[in-house]
Amino acid sequence: MNRVIIKVIYSLLIFHIVGAFFSCTNDELLPPETPEFCDLIVASYNTNVKEIIDQSCSYSGCHDGVGGIGVGNYTDYNGLLGVLNNGLLRNRVLGLKDDPSLGMPPDQSVYVESQKDELTEEELQIIECWLDVGFPEDV
């Protein structure tokens, strides 16, 4: 009887060792996810958007509220709310960015008064992140 018990124990032991050996895998770790640009910044009007608007839109002769070529006064956050709420800013800055006359800022080839032909990729990303989070004034 002892021999039977020993054989059963050895069989179970071998079964577990073989099972453990074949259950191991050679999985590779996935590379870490690269965070999205918007995950790396805090986009708000006062933090990083106002400077872009000031340099590209609300300068003298354009959207300065004094009668420049651009309609509207973009010199402060409240002046932007209309075009933010109706989606016009998103459309003109992001959607039509490659159109020299409808995209904002317009090309100097179309409007000589324009101070900047186009926004940098980083500026476009900042504005898109800001719009996507509901265009907050402050953080």
N, C-alpha and C positions, 0 to 999 in steps of 0.2 A: 504494500500500500504506500509506503514511503517513496518507493521508486515512481509511482504514478504521480504523486504530489510534486516530486522534484521535476519530473518531465513537464508537468503542467506549468510549474513556475518558470522553468527555462523557456518553454514555448512562449509564454506571455512576455517574458523579458525580451526575447529575440523579436517578437512581434512589435513591442513598443520601441525598441532601438531602430528597427527597420522603418517603422512608421515615422519616427521622429526625423530620421535621415531624409526621407522622401518628402516630408512636409516642409522642409526648409526651402526657401526660394532665393533667387538671386535678383531681387528687385533693385532697380536703380532709383535713387532719389531724384525727384523732379527738380529742375532748376527753380530757384525762388522766383516768384512772380515779380515783374517789374511794376512798381506802383505807377498809376496813371498820373499825368501832370497835375490834374486837379486835386489829387490826393496829397500832393507835396506842397501846395500853397494854400493860403487863406485869402480868398478873393473878396474884396469889398471895395466900395468906391473910394473911401479915404485911404485905404492901405496901398492899393496899387493901380486902380483904374483911373482916378482923377488925373494923375500925371500923364497917362496916355491920352485922355480926352483933352487936356490942356494943350499938349504938344501937337495933337492931330486934328482937333475940331474947334475948340473954343477960343482960338487966337483972334486977334484983331482982324476984322475983314471977313470972318466966316461965321461960325455959330456963337457970336459974342454978345448977342442981344442988342447990338447997337445999329443994326441994319446992314450987316455984311452980306455976302452972297448966300450964306446958309440961313435957312429959316430956323428960328428958335434960339434960345439962350442956354448954352451948355456950360456956362461958367460955374454952375453949382449943381448939386444933386437934384434939387427940386425942378430945375429947368430940363432935366433929362427924363423925368417921370412919364411924360406923355409918350415919348418914342420908346421908352422901355416897356410900358404897359401894353401898347398896341403892337409890339413886335417889330416896329420899323427899324429900330437901331440894330437888332439882330439881323434882319434881312439886308440892310444896306452895308453893314460892316462885315458880316460873315457870309451871307448868301450871295451877295453880288460883289464880293471883294475883287474879282477879276475883271469887272466891267469898269473901264477907265472913267466913265462919266457918272454912272449910277452907284458904283461901289464907293464906300467911304473909307478913307479920304479919297477924293477924286485926284486923278493924275494931273500934273501940271500941264500936260499936253492939251488938256481940255479946259482946266481952270488955272490960269497963270498964277492966281493968288494962292493956290494950294501950297502949303508949306511942306507937305510930305506926300509922296506918291502912293505909298502903301505902308501898312503896318507890318512889323516883323512877325515871324511865326510865333514867337513868345508872347508878343502883345495880343495877337489874335487868340491864343490859347487862354491868356489871362481873362480877356473879355468873355470868351465862351464859358469859362468856368464860372465867372461872376454871374452871367445871365442864367446859367443852369441852376445856380443855387438861389435864384430869386432876386438878384441884384441888390444885396444889402448895402446900406450906406456905411455902416461900421460893423466890426466883428463882434 
